[in-house]
Amino acid sequence: MLQVGSQPHEAFAELSKQYGSLMSIHLGSLYTVVVSSPEMAKEILLKHGQVFSGRTTVEALAACGHNKYSIGLMPVGDDWRDMRKICKEQMFSSQCLERSQQLRRQNLQQLLGHVQKCAEEGRAININEAAFITTLNLMSATLFSMKATEFDSSATMEFKEIMEGVASIASVPNLADFFPILRPFDLQGVKRLAEVNIGRLLGLIEGYINERIRIRRENPNAPKKDDFLDVIVDSLQAKDNKLTPKHFNHLLLELFVGGAETNMTVIEWIMQELVSHPDKMAKVKAELKSVMGDEKVLDESKISKLPYLQAVVKESLRLHPPAAMLVPRKAESNQVVNGYLIPKGTQVLVNEWGMGRDPKIWNNPLSFEPERFIDQKIDFKGQDFELIPFGSGRRVCPGMPLANRILHTVPATLVHNYDWKLERPNASDDEAKGVFLGFSVRRAVPLKIIPYKKA
């Protein structure tokens, strides 16, 4: 435990050089196996995916019973299958995302308006904050047909604090996670704080659902909005599965916190890398100009015509995966992998951050080189195990189709319409280093860049 420290992804990557790509380690009384190669990740997530479909959960995420209702944390069973089916067919299918595309375009226009205002005033944009607000609104438009929050608003900052509180509390080193015998005592107060933050967010989400139910009841003949809130109300009224309002409250909490946290972090890293590599930025600009022309906002149907932008996103996900060690797995039974017995109950971590920087897997792994993905069929959808930022197998991230659209359209909108420069060009390199927070690795200091247009 003392060797792991506050940057576990880095410590595990170093230890794996000595102990190999399937390494066991005792974190207190929690027996853990760390996976550090595409071959071993494929064995665990695909070949033996059923055995390793369980989850270990930190105490913070057991607050408000979240681990019992969360699609990402609950055991694989009937409720999990019903929730996955709803996500796949009625939330993140191509048809559903096509229907809500216009709402997302409107939110990208709002982002552009904020950038224009900052450009006119000559002030820098906090990309972390702008990406958070935009991601939240893009998700809210997709799920609720509404805007969740505004730029330059105190209410937005309060909402961000709640969301970050939920995300960051999960990363607090909690003795109860390493020594389960201590769980009933909550010595560090981690679970109590999590109860407050998760409870506040669940209250907001429950309000959205109850409001839609009220509108439906008072106006039974009004046209439906055809969004996910309507799917929830339909499901609850039809009673064609065992899912309860609690399941949907926790599902939405998970999608909002997980989606906002991961997309915001990756967008910030994409912009960091492009601002730091003007030659790559110029290539993206030229490609966007050839495909978009005078359009201000990228149409999602044109993402496939932008191979260099896609390569930039892949390269950013390689260097800066949204979940450094994916979401922990748990062995549901004894299983032999590569000649080693992994006992039932073992926690399994896949060090995606470490694999992305491994010279045995990638040439010049620490260099930002999108060109490595040009004319390569490697993708991040879960089939190519050297790049699995959203996981793979039966527990792959259900929101990946929406994340794919957000991670391309937001940077494209920023890069196509403006040039960018650092607010503090001489800032120390330490500010751009990654710091482990929640499940992701964020910039140590938020990226602040100034938009401008060349004369």
C-alpha positions as CSV (number, residue, x, y, z in Angstrom):
1,M,0.0,0.0,0.0
2,L,2.8,2.4,0.9
3,Q,4.5,1.8,-2.5
4,V,1.3,2.6,-4.4
5,G,0.9,6.2,-3.1
6,S,-1.4,8.8,-4.5
7,Q,-0.7,8.0,-8.2
8,P,-1.6,4.2,-8.3
9,H,-1.7,4.0,-12.1
10,E,2.0,5.2,-12.3
11,A,3.1,2.9,-9.4
12,F,1.4,-0.2,-11.0
13,A,3.0,0.6,-14.4
14,E,6.4,0.7,-12.8
15,L,5.8,-2.5,-10.7
16,S,4.6,-4.4,-13.8
17,K,8.0,-3.9,-15.5
18,Q,9.4,-6.0,-12.7
19,Y,6.6,-8.4,-12.0
20,G,4.9,-8.8,-15.4
21,S,1.6,-8.1,-17.0
22,L,-0.4,-10.2,-14.5
23,M,0.7,-9.1,-11.1
24,S,-0.9,-9.8,-7.7
25,I,-0.6,-7.3,-4.9
26,H,-2.1,-7.0,-1.4
27,L,-3.9,-3.7,-0.8
28,G,-4.5,-4.1,2.9
29,S,-6.6,-7.2,3.1
30,L,-7.9,-6.7,-0.4
31,Y,-6.2,-9.2,-2.7
32,T,-5.8,-7.5,-6.1
33,V,-4.5,-8.6,-9.5
34,V,-3.3,-5.8,-11.9
35,V,-3.5,-6.4,-15.7
36,S,-0.9,-4.5,-17.8
37,S,-1.0,-6.0,-21.3
38,P,-3.5,-6.3,-24.2
39,E,-3.2,-10.1,-24.2
40,M,-4.0,-10.4,-20.5
41,A,-6.8,-7.8,-20.8
42,K,-8.4,-9.9,-23.5
43,E,-8.1,-13.1,-21.3
44,I,-9.8,-11.3,-18.4
45,L,-12.4,-9.2,-20.2
46,L,-13.4,-11.4,-23.1
47,K,-12.3,-15.0,-22.8
48,H,-13.2,-15.2,-19.1
49,G,-15.6,-12.2,-19.1
50,Q,-18.4,-14.0,-17.3
51,V,-16.1,-15.0,-14.4
52,F,-14.7,-11.5,-14.1
53,S,-18.1,-9.7,-14.5
54,G,-18.4,-8.9,-10.8
55,R,-17.5,-5.5,-9.3
56,T,-15.6,-4.4,-6.1
57,T,-17.1,-1.2,-4.8
58,V,-15.5,1.5,-2.7
59,E,-17.5,2.4,0.4
60,A,-18.2,5.9,-0.9
61,L,-20.2,4.4,-3.8
62,A,-22.3,2.3,-1.4
63,A,-23.8,5.6,-0.2
64,C,-27.6,5.8,-0.7
65,G,-27.5,2.2,-1.9
66,H,-25.9,3.4,-5.2
67,N,-23.9,0.1,-5.6
68,K,-27.2,-1.9,-5.5
69,Y,-29.0,0.1,-8.3
70,S,-26.0,1.3,-10.4
71,I,-25.7,-0.4,-13.8
72,G,-22.0,-0.1,-13.5
73,L,-21.7,-1.7,-10.1
74,M,-24.6,-4.1,-9.6
75,P,-24.1,-7.8,-10.2
76,V,-24.9,-9.2,-13.6
77,G,-28.5,-10.4,-13.3
78,D,-32.1,-9.7,-14.6
79,D,-32.1,-6.0,-13.4
80,W,-28.7,-5.4,-15.0
81,R,-29.8,-7.0,-18.3
82,D,-33.1,-4.9,-18.3
83,M,-31.1,-1.7,-17.8
84,R,-28.5,-2.6,-20.4
85,K,-31.2,-3.3,-22.9
86,I,-32.9,0.0,-22.3
87,C,-29.6,1.8,-22.6
88,K,-28.7,0.0,-25.8
89,E,-32.1,0.2,-27.6
90,Q,-33.8,3.3,-26.2
91,M,-31.1,5.6,-25.2
92,F,-27.8,5.2,-27.1
93,S,-29.0,3.5,-30.3
94,S,-28.1,5.3,-33.6
95,Q,-31.8,6.1,-34.2
96,C,-32.2,7.7,-30.7
97,L,-29.0,9.7,-31.0
98,E,-30.0,10.9,-34.5
99,R,-33.3,12.2,-33.1
100,S,-31.6,14.3,-30.5
101,Q,-28.8,15.6,-32.7
102,Q,-30.4,19.0,-33.3
103,L,-30.7,19.7,-29.6
104,R,-26.9,18.9,-29.3
105,R,-26.2,21.3,-32.1
106,Q,-28.0,24.1,-30.2
107,N,-25.8,23.5,-27.2
108,L,-22.7,23.6,-29.3
109,Q,-23.9,27.0,-30.7
110,Q,-24.2,28.1,-27.0
111,L,-20.6,27.0,-26.4
112,L,-19.6,29.0,-29.5
113,G,-21.4,32.1,-28.1
114,H,-19.5,31.8,-24.9
115,V,-16.2,31.5,-26.8
116,Q,-17.0,34.6,-28.9
117,K,-17.8,36.6,-25.8
118,C,-14.4,35.6,-24.3
119,A,-12.6,36.4,-27.5
120,E,-14.2,39.9,-27.7
121,E,-13.1,40.5,-24.1
122,G,-9.7,39.0,-24.6
123,R,-10.1,36.7,-21.7
124,A,-9.1,33.1,-21.3
125,I,-11.5,30.1,-21.2
126,N,-11.2,27.5,-18.5
127,I,-11.5,24.5,-20.8
128,N,-12.3,22.2,-17.9
129,E,-15.2,24.3,-16.9
130,A,-16.4,25.0,-20.4
131,A,-16.2,21.3,-21.3
132,F,-18.1,20.4,-18.1
133,I,-21.0,22.7,-18.9
134,T,-21.1,21.7,-22.5
135,T,-21.0,18.0,-21.8
136,L,-23.6,18.3,-19.2
137,N,-25.9,20.2,-21.6
138,L,-25.3,17.8,-24.4
139,M,-26.2,14.9,-22.2
140,S,-29.2,16.7,-20.8
141,A,-30.4,17.5,-24.3
142,T,-30.1,13.9,-25.3
143,L,-31.7,12.5,-22.1
144,F,-34.2,15.2,-21.1
145,S,-34.7,17.5,-24.1
146,M,-33.6,20.4,-21.9
147,K,-30.6,22.5,-20.9
148,A,-29.1,21.6,-17.6
149,T,-27.0,24.7,-16.9
150,E,-25.6,28.0,-18.1
151,F,-22.2,29.6,-18.6
152,D,-21.0,32.2,-16.1
153,S,-23.7,31.2,-13.6
154,S,-23.4,30.7,-9.8
155,A,-26.0,27.9,-10.0
156,T,-23.7,26.1,-12.5
157,M,-20.8,26.3,-10.2
158,E,-22.9,24.8,-7.4
159,F,-24.0,22.0,-9.7
160,K,-20.3,21.4,-10.7
161,E,-19.3,21.3,-7.0
162,I,-22.0,18.6,-6.3
163,M,-20.9,16.5,-9.4
164,E,-17.2,16.8,-8.6
165,G,-18.0,16.0,-4.9
166,V,-19.5,12.7,-6.0
167,A,-16.7,11.9,-8.4
168,S,-13.8,12.9,-6.1
169,I,-15.1,11.3,-2.9
170,A,-14.6,7.9,-4.7
171,S,-10.9,8.6,-4.9
172,V,-10.3,9.4,-1.2
173,P,-8.0,6.8,0.2
174,N,-10.4,5.1,2.7
175,L,-9.1,2.6,5.2
176,A,-12.5,0.9,5.1
177,D,-11.8,-0.1,1.4
178,F,-8.6,-1.8,2.3
179,F,-9.7,-3.3,5.6
180,P,-13.4,-4.2,5.3
181,I,-13.7,-5.0,9.0
182,L,-13.6,-1.2,9.5
183,R,-16.6,-0.4,7.2
184,P,-19.2,-0.2,10.0
185,F,-17.3,2.6,11.7
186,D,-16.7,5.0,8.7
187,L,-13.6,6.3,10.6
188,Q,-12.8,9.0,8.0
189,G,-16.4,10.1,7.4
190,V,-16.1,9.3,3.7
191,K,-19.4,7.5,3.5
192,R,-21.2,10.3,5.4
193,L,-19.9,12.9,3.0
194,A,-20.8,10.7,0.0
195,E,-24.3,10.3,1.4
196,V,-24.7,14.1,1.3
197,N,-23.4,14.6,-2.2
198,I,-25.1,11.6,-3.8
199,G,-28.3,12.4,-2.0
200,R,-28.3,16.0,-3.3
201,L,-27.8,14.8,-6.9
202,L,-30.4,12.1,-6.6
203,G,-32.9,14.7,-5.4
204,L,-32.3,16.8,-8.5
205,I,-32.7,13.8,-10.8
206,E,-35.8,12.6,-9.0
207,G,-37.3,16.1,-9.5
208,Y,-36.8,15.8,-13.3
209,I,-38.6,12.5,-13.4
210,N,-41.4,13.5,-11.1
211,E,-42.0,16.7,-13.2
212,R,-42.3,14.7,-16.4
213,I,-44.8,12.3,-14.7
214,R,-46.8,15.3,-13.5
215,I,-46.9,16.8,-17.0
216,R,-47.9,13.5,-18.5
217,R,-50.7,13.1,-15.9
218,E,-52.1,16.6,-16.4
219,N,-51.8,16.6,-20.2
220,P,-52.4,13.0,-21.2
221,N,-52.9,13.9,-24.9
222,A,-49.9,16.2,-25.3
223,P,-47.3,15.0,-27.8
224,K,-44.4,13.1,-26.3
225,K,-40.9,14.6,-26.3
226,D,-39.5,11.2,-27.4
227,D,-36.5,11.4,-25.1
228,F,-35.2,9.1,-22.3
229,L,-37.4,10.7,-19.7
230,D,-40.4,9.5,-21.7
231,V,-38.8,6.1,-21.9
232,I,-38.5,6.0,-18.1
233,V,-42.1,7.1,-17.6
234,D,-43.4,4.6,-20.2
235,S,-41.4,1.8,-18.5
236,L,-42.6,2.7,-15.0
237,Q,-46.3,2.8,-16.2
238,A,-46.1,-0.3,-18.3
239,K,-44.5,-2.4,-15.5
240,D,-43.0,-4.7,-18.1
241,N,-39.9,-5.3,-16.0
242,K,-38.9,-5.1,-12.4
243,L,-37.1,-1.8,-12.6
244,T,-38.2,0.8,-10.1
245,P,-37.8,4.6,-9.9
246,K,-34.7,4.0,-7.8
247,H,-33.1,2.1,-10.6
248,F,-33.7,5.0,-13.0
249,N,-32.6,7.7,-10.5
250,H,-29.3,5.9,-10.0
251,L,-28.8,5.2,-13.7
252,L,-29.2,8.9,-14.5
253,L,-26.9,9.9,-11.7
254,E,-24.3,7.4,-13.0
255,L,-24.6,8.7,-16.6
256,F,-24.3,12.3,-15.6
257,V,-21.4,11.9,-13.2
258,G,-19.6,9.3,-15.3
259,G,-20.3,11.1,-18.6
260,A,-19.5,14.6,-17.4
261,E,-16.4,13.6,-15.6
262,T,-14.9,11.5,-18.4
263,N,-15.8,13.6,-21.4
264,M,-14.8,16.8,-19.6
265,T,-11.4,15.3,-18.7
266,V,-10.7,14.0,-22.2
267,I,-11.8,17.2,-24.0
268,E,-9.4,19.2,-21.8
269,W,-6.5,16.8,-22.7
270,I,-7.4,17.0,-26.4
271,M,-7.2,20.8,-26.3
272,Q,-4.0,20.7,-24.2
273,E,-2.3,18.4,-26.7
274,L,-3.4,20.5,-29.7
275,V,-2.3,23.8,-28.2
276,S,1.0,22.2,-27.3
277,H,1.5,20.9,-30.8
278,P,0.6,23.7,-33.3
279,D,1.5,21.5,-36.3
280,K,-1.2,19.0,-35.2
281,M,-3.6,21.8,-34.6
282,A,-3.0,23.1,-38.1
283,K,-3.7,19.7,-39.6
284,V,-7.0,19.4,-37.7
285,K,-8.0,22.9,-38.8
286,A,-7.2,22.2,-42.5
287,E,-9.2,19.0,-42.4
288,L,-12.2,20.6,-40.7
289,K,-12.1,23.5,-43.2
290,S,-12.2,21.0,-46.1
291,V,-15.2,19.1,-44.7
292,M,-17.2,21.9,-42.8
293,G,-16.5,24.9,-45.0
294,D,-18.3,27.8,-43.5
295,E,-20.4,25.7,-41.1
296,K,-19.8,26.7,-37.5
297,V,-20.8,23.4,-35.8
298,L,-19.7,20.0,-36.9
299,D,-22.6,17.8,-38.0
300,E,-22.3,14.4,-36.3
301,S,-22.8,12.5,-39.6
302,K,-19.5,14.1,-40.9
303,I,-17.3,12.6,-38.2
304,S,-16.6,9.6,-40.4
305,K,-15.1,12.0,-43.0
306,L,-12.5,13.4,-40.6
307,P,-9.8,10.7,-40.2
308,Y,-7.2,13.0,-38.7
309,L,-9.6,14.4,-36.1
310,Q,-10.5,10.7,-35.3
311,A,-6.8,10.0,-34.9
312,V,-6.4,12.9,-32.5
313,V,-9.2,11.6,-30.3
314,K,-7.7,8.1,-30.3
315,E,-4.2,9.4,-29.5
316,S,-5.6,11.5,-26.7
317,L,-7.5,8.5,-25.3
318,R,-4.3,6.4,-25.5
319,L,-2.3,8.9,-23.5
320,H,-5.1,10.1,-21.3
321,P,-7.8,7.4,-20.8
322,P,-10.9,8.7,-19.0
323,A,-10.7,5.8,-16.4
324,A,-7.0,5.2,-15.7
325,M,-7.6,1.7,-14.5
326,L,-11.1,1.1,-15.8
327,V,-13.8,0.2,-13.3
328,P,-12.5,-2.6,-11.0
329,R,-13.7,-6.1,-11.7
330,K,-14.1,-9.0,-9.3
331,A,-13.7,-12.7,-9.8
332,E,-17.0,-14.5,-9.2
333,S,-15.2,-17.9,-9.0
334,N,-11.7,-19.4,-9.0
335,Q,-10.2,-19.0,-12.5
336,V,-6.8,-20.0,-13.9
337,V,-5.4,-17.3,-16.2
338,N,-2.1,-17.8,-18.0
339,G,-1.2,-20.6,-15.6
340,Y,-2.0,-18.6,-12.5
341,L,-5.0,-19.2,-10.2
342,I,-7.0,-16.1,-9.5
343,P,-9.1,-16.9,-6.5
344,K,-12.8,-16.0,-6.1
345,G,-13.3,-12.5,-4.7
346,T,-10.1,-11.1,-6.1
347,Q,-10.3,-7.5,-7.3
348,V,-9.0,-7.1,-10.9
349,L,-7.6,-3.8,-12.2
350,V,-6.8,-3.2,-15.8
351,N,-4.1,-0.5,-16.0
352,E,-5.3,1.2,-19.2
353,W,-3.1,4.2,-18.5
354,G,0.0,2.0,-18.2
355,M,-0.8,0.1,-21.4
356,G,-1.2,3.4,-23.3
357,R,2.4,4.3,-22.4
358,D,4.1,0.9,-22.7
359,P,7.0,0.9,-25.3
360,K,6.4,-2.8,-25.9
361,I,2.9,-1.9,-27.3
362,W,3.5,1.6,-28.9
363,N,6.4,3.3,-30.6
364,N,7.5,6.5,-28.9
365,P,4.7,6.0,-26.4
366,L,5.1,9.4,-24.6
367,S,4.9,11.4,-27.9
368,F,1.6,12.8,-29.1
369,E,1.5,11.3,-32.6
370,P,-2.1,11.1,-34.1
371,E,-0.5,9.9,-37.3
372,R,0.1,6.4,-35.8
373,F,-3.7,5.8,-36.2
374,I,-3.9,6.9,-39.8
375,D,-4.4,3.9,-42.1
376,Q,-4.7,1.8,-39.0
377,K,-7.9,-0.1,-38.1
378,I,-7.4,0.2,-34.3
379,D,-10.5,1.7,-32.6
380,F,-11.5,2.3,-29.0
381,K,-14.9,0.5,-29.2
382,G,-13.7,-2.5,-27.2
383,Q,-12.4,-4.9,-29.8
384,D,-8.7,-3.8,-30.0
385,F,-7.3,-4.5,-26.6
386,E,-4.3,-2.1,-26.8
387,L,-6.9,0.7,-26.7
388,I,-9.9,0.0,-24.5
389,P,-10.6,3.3,-22.6
390,F,-14.3,2.5,-22.3
391,G,-13.6,-1.2,-21.3
392,S,-14.6,-4.3,-23.2
393,G,-16.9,-7.3,-23.1
394,R,-20.2,-7.5,-21.4
395,R,-19.5,-4.5,-19.1
396,V,-18.3,-2.1,-21.7
397,C,-19.4,1.5,-21.0
398,P,-23.0,1.8,-22.3
399,G,-22.6,5.5,-23.0
400,M,-19.8,5.1,-25.4
401,P,-21.9,5.9,-28.6
402,L,-22.8,9.3,-27.1
403,A,-19.2,9.9,-25.8
404,N,-17.9,9.2,-29.3
405,R,-20.0,12.1,-30.7
406,I,-19.2,14.5,-27.9
407,L,-15.4,13.9,-28.0
408,H,-15.4,14.7,-31.7
409,T,-17.9,17.6,-32.0
410,V,-16.8,19.7,-29.0
411,P,-13.1,20.0,-30.0
412,A,-14.0,20.4,-33.7
413,T,-16.3,23.3,-32.8
414,L,-13.5,25.0,-30.7
415,V,-10.7,24.4,-33.2
416,H,-12.6,25.2,-36.4
417,N,-13.9,28.6,-35.4
418,Y,-10.9,30.1,-33.4
419,D,-7.2,30.0,-33.0
420,W,-5.9,29.4,-29.4
421,K,-3.0,30.4,-27.2
422,L,-2.1,29.7,-23.6
423,E,-3.0,32.3,-21.0
424,R,0.3,31.7,-19.4
425,P,2.8,30.5,-22.1
426,N,5.6,30.3,-19.6
427,A,3.7,28.2,-17.0
428,S,5.7,25.3,-15.5
429,D,5.4,21.9,-17.1
430,D,4.1,20.6,-13.7
431,E,0.8,22.3,-14.3
432,A,0.1,20.0,-17.3
433,K,1.0,16.9,-15.4
434,G,-1.8,14.4,-14.7
435,V,-3.2,14.0,-11.2
436,F,-5.3,11.0,-10.2
437,L,-8.8,12.1,-9.1
438,G,-11.8,9.9,-9.0
439,F,-11.2,7.2,-11.6
440,S,-9.6,9.6,-14.1
441,V,-6.2,11.5,-14.4
442,R,-6.8,15.2,-14.7
443,R,-4.5,18.1,-15.4
444,A,-2.9,19.3,-12.1
445,V,-4.0,22.9,-13.0
446,P,-7.1,23.5,-15.3
447,L,-6.2,24.5,-18.8
448,K,-6.8,28.2,-19.5
449,I,-6.5,29.3,-23.2
450,I,-7.4,32.5,-25.0
451,P,-9.5,32.3,-28.2
452,Y,-8.7,34.7,-31.0
453,K,-9.0,35.1,-34.8
454,K,-5.9,35.7,-37.0
455,A,-6.1,39.0,-38.9
